[in-house]
Amino acid sequence: MKLFKQDPFGNALFLKKFLIRLLGIISHQRYQSFNKLQIEGSEHIRELPETGVLFVSNHQTYFADVAAMLHVFNAALKGRVDSIKNIAYIWQPKLNIYYVAALETMKSGLLPKIFAYTGSISIERTWRSAGKNVNRQVKLSDVHNIGKALDDGWVITFPQGTTTPFKPIRRGTAFLIKEYKPIVIPVVIDGFRRSFDKKGLQVKKRGVLQSMVIKEPLEIDYENESVDSIVEKLQFAIEQHPSFLKVTPVEEYAKEEEELNKKRKFWS
């Protein structure tokens, strides 16, 4: 008999709850104080079942995106609509929210390992490792772990697998959708790469308006729809299809980085 209740991955729920509370309190001001988070569509969260939900989102930082979603989802479940005011919602957080992350990122230090305990499904990327392009087979255990998390609760994934905007959607996400048939909720975020560093740990600019739009579930024919069709639906749903590329965010981001580097050189 186990002494403490655990999630399907062997993490003690009492410790998981403690860490989510602690990290939630520490991170709250990043979205509610010197930077603001504008939320739209959080009423959809309360309509969702307890398990079998897959959130798909564009990606801008390693950790700040997920932290913001955990705030918004838990606040919505406590009756707050498009708001994360009054952090009391974090006292009893939903403990079966998981997020897909690169194994090498979650093992890169003590802090990422602590983050991983709160709900990471750490997978080995098949296309990139240690900053280099690779080509390796998908680990079936990684796929199984995502399925296990969906059976237990909600899963957040970033199907582009990178923080660079307008990169292609990884087809593996579409295969997962066809295999496990989750309710798919698109999420679109913005402003995070302007306010945080790439890891999402340090604030690099204050007074930035961050935004998060939670959309209605995608309509998907799990049995008959092709993988390519699902991939295209995901591209449009998270607003990463090439047709959205009016002003090139990559160039805009590069310009911001160049200006930031100039300031660093000036003060160094």
C-alpha positions as CSV (number, residue, x, y, z in Angstrom):
1,M,0.0,0.0,0.0
2,K,1.4,3.4,-1.0
3,L,1.8,5.9,1.8
4,F,0.7,8.9,-0.3
5,K,-1.6,9.3,-3.2
6,Q,0.2,9.6,-6.5
7,D,-0.5,10.7,-10.0
8,P,-0.1,8.1,-12.8
9,F,3.6,9.0,-13.1
10,G,4.4,8.3,-9.5
11,N,4.5,12.0,-8.2
12,A,3.1,12.4,-4.7
13,L,0.0,14.6,-5.0
14,F,0.6,16.5,-1.7
15,L,4.1,17.6,-2.9
16,K,2.7,18.4,-6.3
17,K,0.0,20.6,-4.8
18,F,2.6,22.4,-2.6
19,L,4.8,23.1,-5.5
20,I,2.0,24.4,-7.7
21,R,0.8,26.7,-4.9
22,L,4.3,28.0,-4.3
23,L,5.2,28.6,-8.0
24,G,1.7,30.0,-8.5
25,I,2.2,32.6,-5.8
26,I,5.7,33.5,-7.1
27,S,4.7,33.8,-10.7
28,H,1.3,35.6,-10.2
29,Q,2.7,39.2,-10.4
30,R,4.2,38.4,-13.8
31,Y,0.7,38.3,-15.3
32,Q,-1.2,40.6,-12.9
33,S,1.2,43.3,-11.7
34,F,4.1,44.8,-13.8
35,N,2.8,43.0,-16.9
36,K,-0.9,42.3,-17.6
37,L,-2.5,39.3,-19.0
38,Q,-5.6,39.8,-21.1
39,I,-7.7,36.7,-21.2
40,E,-10.5,35.8,-23.6
41,G,-12.7,32.7,-23.7
42,S,-11.9,31.2,-20.3
43,E,-15.6,30.4,-19.8
44,H,-15.0,27.4,-22.1
45,I,-12.8,25.8,-19.4
46,R,-15.7,25.2,-17.0
47,E,-17.6,23.3,-19.7
48,L,-14.9,20.7,-20.2
49,P,-14.9,17.1,-18.8
50,E,-12.5,16.1,-16.1
51,T,-10.3,14.1,-18.5
52,G,-9.5,13.6,-22.1
53,V,-8.8,17.2,-23.1
54,L,-5.9,18.3,-25.2
55,F,-5.0,22.0,-25.3
56,V,-2.9,23.0,-28.4
57,S,-1.1,26.3,-28.4
58,N,1.6,28.3,-30.1
59,H,4.7,28.6,-28.1
60,Q,6.8,31.7,-27.1
61,T,8.8,30.8,-24.0
62,Y,9.8,27.5,-22.3
63,F,8.0,28.0,-19.0
64,A,6.0,31.3,-18.9
65,D,3.4,30.1,-21.3
66,V,2.5,27.0,-19.3
67,A,2.6,28.9,-16.0
68,A,0.1,31.4,-17.4
69,M,-2.2,28.6,-18.6
70,L,-2.2,27.0,-15.2
71,H,-3.2,30.3,-13.6
72,V,-6.0,30.9,-16.2
73,F,-7.3,27.3,-16.1
74,N,-7.4,27.1,-12.3
75,A,-9.0,30.6,-12.0
76,A,-11.7,29.6,-14.5
77,L,-12.5,26.5,-12.6
78,K,-13.0,28.6,-9.5
79,G,-15.6,30.8,-11.3
80,R,-13.4,33.6,-12.5
81,V,-14.2,34.6,-16.1
82,D,-11.3,36.1,-18.1
83,S,-9.5,37.0,-14.8
84,I,-6.8,35.8,-12.5
85,K,-7.4,38.3,-9.7
86,N,-7.5,37.0,-6.2
87,I,-4.9,34.2,-6.2
88,A,-6.9,32.2,-3.7
89,Y,-7.9,29.9,-6.6
90,I,-4.4,28.3,-6.5
91,W,-5.0,26.9,-3.0
92,Q,-6.9,23.9,-4.4
93,P,-5.4,23.5,-7.9
94,K,-6.5,21.0,-10.4
95,L,-3.7,18.4,-10.0
96,N,-4.3,16.4,-13.2
97,I,-3.2,19.1,-15.7
98,Y,-0.1,17.9,-17.6
99,Y,2.1,19.6,-20.3
100,V,4.3,18.1,-23.0
101,A,8.0,19.3,-22.7
102,A,11.3,18.4,-24.1
103,L,13.2,16.0,-21.9
104,E,16.5,17.8,-22.3
105,T,14.8,21.1,-21.2
106,M,13.3,19.6,-18.1
107,K,16.6,18.0,-17.0
108,S,18.7,21.1,-17.6
109,G,18.8,22.2,-14.0
110,L,17.2,22.1,-10.5
111,L,14.5,24.6,-11.3
112,P,13.3,22.8,-14.5
113,K,13.3,19.5,-12.5
114,I,11.0,21.2,-9.9
115,F,8.8,22.4,-12.7
116,A,8.7,18.9,-14.1
117,Y,7.2,17.6,-10.9
118,T,4.2,19.8,-11.3
119,G,3.0,17.9,-14.4
120,S,5.6,17.6,-17.2
121,I,5.3,14.8,-19.7
122,S,9.0,14.9,-20.7
123,I,9.5,13.5,-24.2
124,E,12.6,12.9,-26.3
125,R,12.4,15.1,-29.3
126,T,12.8,13.3,-32.6
127,W,14.0,16.3,-34.7
128,R,16.3,18.3,-32.4
129,S,18.8,17.5,-29.5
130,A,21.4,19.6,-27.8
131,G,20.9,22.4,-30.3
132,K,21.5,20.2,-33.4
133,N,19.1,18.7,-35.9
134,V,18.6,15.0,-35.5
135,N,16.4,12.3,-37.1
136,R,15.3,9.5,-34.7
137,Q,12.3,7.3,-34.1
138,V,9.5,8.3,-31.9
139,K,9.7,6.5,-28.5
140,L,6.5,4.5,-28.0
141,S,6.8,5.1,-24.2
142,D,6.5,8.9,-24.8
143,V,3.3,8.4,-26.8
144,H,2.0,6.0,-24.1
145,N,2.7,8.6,-21.4
146,I,0.7,11.3,-23.2
147,G,-2.2,8.8,-23.6
148,K,-1.9,8.0,-19.9
149,A,-2.1,11.7,-19.0
150,L,-5.2,12.2,-21.2
151,D,-6.8,9.3,-19.5
152,D,-6.1,11.0,-16.1
153,G,-6.8,14.6,-17.0
154,W,-5.9,17.5,-19.3
155,V,-2.8,17.9,-21.4
156,I,-1.2,21.1,-22.8
157,T,1.0,20.7,-25.9
158,F,2.8,23.0,-28.3
159,P,2.5,21.2,-31.6
160,Q,5.2,23.3,-33.4
161,G,7.8,22.0,-30.9
162,T,9.6,25.3,-30.9
163,T,9.3,28.9,-29.7
164,T,10.0,30.2,-33.2
165,P,6.7,31.5,-34.8
166,F,5.2,30.0,-37.9
167,K,7.1,26.8,-37.9
168,P,5.3,23.7,-39.2
169,I,3.0,21.7,-37.0
170,R,4.5,18.4,-36.0
171,R,2.5,15.6,-37.5
172,G,2.8,13.5,-34.3
173,T,0.2,15.7,-32.7
174,A,-2.3,14.8,-35.4
175,F,-1.6,11.1,-34.9
176,L,-2.1,11.5,-31.2
177,I,-5.5,13.2,-31.8
178,K,-6.6,10.4,-34.1
179,E,-5.3,7.7,-31.7
180,Y,-6.7,9.0,-28.4
181,K,-9.7,11.2,-29.7
182,P,-9.4,14.0,-27.1
183,I,-11.5,17.1,-27.0
184,V,-9.1,19.6,-28.7
185,I,-9.0,23.2,-27.4
186,P,-6.9,25.7,-29.3
187,V,-5.1,28.4,-27.4
188,V,-3.5,31.5,-28.9
189,I,-1.0,33.5,-26.9
190,D,0.9,36.7,-27.6
191,G,3.2,39.1,-25.8
192,F,5.2,36.5,-23.9
193,R,8.4,36.7,-26.0
194,R,8.4,40.5,-25.6
195,S,8.1,40.4,-21.8
196,F,10.2,37.4,-21.0
197,D,13.5,35.9,-22.0
198,K,13.4,32.7,-24.1
199,K,13.2,30.4,-21.0
200,G,10.4,32.5,-19.6
201,L,12.1,32.9,-16.2
202,Q,13.4,36.5,-16.4
203,V,11.4,39.5,-17.2
204,K,13.1,41.5,-19.9
205,K,10.5,44.2,-20.4
206,R,7.8,45.7,-18.2
207,G,4.4,47.2,-19.2
208,V,3.8,44.6,-21.9
209,L,0.2,43.5,-22.5
210,Q,0.2,39.7,-22.8
211,S,-2.8,37.9,-24.2
212,M,-4.4,34.5,-24.1
213,V,-7.4,33.5,-26.2
214,I,-9.1,30.1,-25.4
215,K,-11.2,29.0,-28.3
216,E,-14.1,26.5,-28.7
217,P,-13.3,22.8,-29.3
218,L,-12.2,21.9,-32.8
219,E,-14.6,19.8,-34.8
220,I,-12.6,16.7,-35.9
221,D,-13.7,13.5,-37.6
222,Y,-11.3,11.2,-35.7
223,E,-12.0,8.2,-37.9
224,N,-12.1,9.6,-41.4
225,E,-10.2,12.9,-41.3
226,S,-6.6,12.7,-42.6
227,V,-3.5,13.6,-40.6
228,D,-2.8,16.4,-43.1
229,S,-6.3,17.8,-42.7
230,I,-5.9,17.8,-38.9
231,V,-2.5,19.5,-39.1
232,E,-4.0,22.3,-41.3
233,K,-6.9,22.7,-38.8
234,L,-4.4,23.1,-36.0
235,Q,-2.3,25.7,-38.0
236,F,-5.4,27.8,-38.5
237,A,-6.7,27.3,-35.0
238,I,-3.6,28.5,-33.2
239,E,-3.0,31.2,-35.9
240,Q,0.3,29.8,-37.2
241,H,-0.8,29.1,-40.7
242,P,1.4,31.0,-43.3
243,S,-1.7,33.1,-44.3
244,F,-1.5,34.8,-40.9
245,L,2.0,36.0,-41.7
246,K,1.3,39.6,-42.7
247,V,4.1,41.3,-40.8
248,T,6.9,38.9,-40.2
249,P,7.1,38.2,-36.4
250,V,10.5,36.5,-36.9
251,E,11.9,39.8,-38.3
252,E,10.2,41.8,-35.6
253,Y,11.5,39.5,-32.9
254,A,15.1,39.7,-34.4
255,K,14.9,43.5,-34.3
256,E,13.9,43.5,-30.7
257,E,16.7,41.1,-29.8
258,E,19.2,43.3,-31.7
259,E,18.0,46.4,-29.8
260,L,18.3,44.4,-26.5
261,N,21.9,43.3,-27.3
262,K,22.8,46.9,-28.0
263,K,21.6,47.9,-24.6
264,R,23.5,45.1,-23.0
265,K,26.7,46.2,-24.7
266,F,26.2,49.8,-23.7
267,W,25.8,48.8,-20.0
268,S,28.6,46.2,-19.9
